[in-house]
């Protein structure tokens, strides 16, 4: 194999590698965007969950406060 053929082969390999790297970077970007969207949805769901739990605890505290006995409320 001549030097010129070797250089040609190296150039071809570098071209293939650059295409592979570009494809990997695109795929990584798409996956990262999907994960970020999932994190955003999870944060929103957790915020809604916290509101529901706070309301439930408030209702439970009001219920217990209205009960006679050891838990407070009316004597």
Secondary structure as UniProt FT lines:
FT   HELIX           3..65
FT   TURN            70..71
//
